[in-house]
């Protein structure tokens, strides 16, 4: 009778008639099911990440897949991915999560701790990791924080975390920390610009940095900065890209490129980069064959040979495309040019 009631609860949000003892037993059993399901989910996420399978649905990262496709909040997605990364390197962590002795929050705390220790040159060996996991097994979040702090190589250093928070409909609060050198730079910038507004300095400074980086990557036509009224050039950066192939290089362009590159060279001329950017609009060009949606990523774009040079492809406009880092790696995995 108890097993039947539990089955009913598992598939139906309406509770069957249960006495207090049955209710407690059923709740305990469901918590065990949830723990095993969580461990199984983490294992599946590890395989999804290994294969970069999320890229098949036009997601540029595992985080975006977990958040949008699986429907988790940002914090919940972060915890599950952190737990996945911890279990990937430590079998004991996987066992503790499955048994319920290590929560996703605890796994996230440990993963962050290991990453910080490695960053300062104190990478923990497997046995040290196991000892750490044994020490925090079954502990609360606060207890875990104290244990990790006691084992930190730099316990006197506070954990300074950057954060963002939606403050109004049009404003976001950004919190970060500057060291002494950073404050000197900030104060000097205030003197030069004659403003006390850090937000204004940050906004204007980032605009300059973005323009500089885009120029360096060949993503901005030099004529755009020479004439702000040249709407034809500005539309290259602002308009939604189409799927048509860009115009072929002019004869004068071909003359300039002559002797500098060949169709089998890895070198990609600046003219090509600009035309590819005009076509892509500075956005990954991957289109999912399943959902027919295009990857939204504009970060970490890479120029990819659709047919790799190793497979006889050429450095030509029709064989080049913009891909984000995830989709470029996924393409390499699918062609056997990379190892998961």
Long-range contacts (C-beta under 8 A, 24 or more apart in sequence): 2-26, 6-30, 31-100, 32-100, 35-97, 35-98, 35-99, 35-100, 36-98, 38-97, 38-98, 38-104, 39-94, 39-97, 39-98, 41-80, 42-80, 42-83, 42-84, 42-87, 42-94, 42-97, 43-87, 43-94, 45-80, 45-81, 45-84, 46-84, 46-87, 46-88, 49-81, 49-84, 50-340, 51-333, 51-340, 52-326, 52-329, 52-330, 52-333, 52-340, 54-326, 55-286, 55-295, 55-326, 55-327, 55-329, 55-330, 56-288, 56-289, 56-290, 56-330, 57-288, 57-290, 57-291, 57-293, 58-286, 58-287, 58-288, 58-291, 58-293, 58-294, 58-295, 58-296, 59-295, 59-326, 60-284, 60-295, 60-296, 60-297, 60-299, 60-324, 60-325, 60-326, 60-327, 61-297, 61-326, 76-104, 78-108, 79-104, 79-105, 79-107, 79-108, 80-104, 82-107, 82-108, 82-111, 82-112, 83-107, 83-108, 83-111, 85-111, 86-110, 86-111, 86-114, 89-129, 90-126, 90-129, 90-130, 90-133, 92-129, 92-130, 92-133, 92-134, 93-129, 93-133, 96-133, 96-137, 101-137, 101-138, 102-133, 102-136, 102-137, 103-141, 105-141, 106-136, 106-139, 106-141, 106-144, 109-136, 109-141, 109-144, 109-145, 109-148, 110-136, 110-144, 110-148, 113-148, 113-151, 113-152, 116-152, 116-159, 117-152, 117-153, 120-153, 120-154, 122-153, 217-273, 218-270, 218-273, 218-274, 218-277, 219-273, 219-274, 219-277, 219-282, 220-277, 221-274, 236-277, 236-278, 236-281, 237-281, 237-282, 239-281, 240-281, 241-278, 241-279, 241-280, 241-281, 241-283, 241-285, 242-279, 244-279, 245-279, 245-317, 245-318, 246-275, 246-276, 246-278, 246-279, 246-317, 247-275, 248-317, 249-275, 249-317, 261-315, 262-315, 263-314, 263-315, 263-316, 264-309, 264-314, 264-315, 265-315, 266-309, 266-315, 267-315, 268-303, 268-315, 268-320, 272-315, 272-317, 272-320, 273-303, 275-317, 276-303, 276-317, 276-320, 276-321, 276-322, 277-322, 280-321, 280-322, 282-322, 283-322, 284-322, 284-323, 284-324, 284-327, 285-321, 285-322, 285-323, 286-323, 286-324, 286-327, 295-323, 295-324, 295-327, 297-324, 297-326, 297-327, 299-324, 300-324, 300-325, 302-328, 304-328, 304-331, 308-335, 308-337, 310-337, 311-335
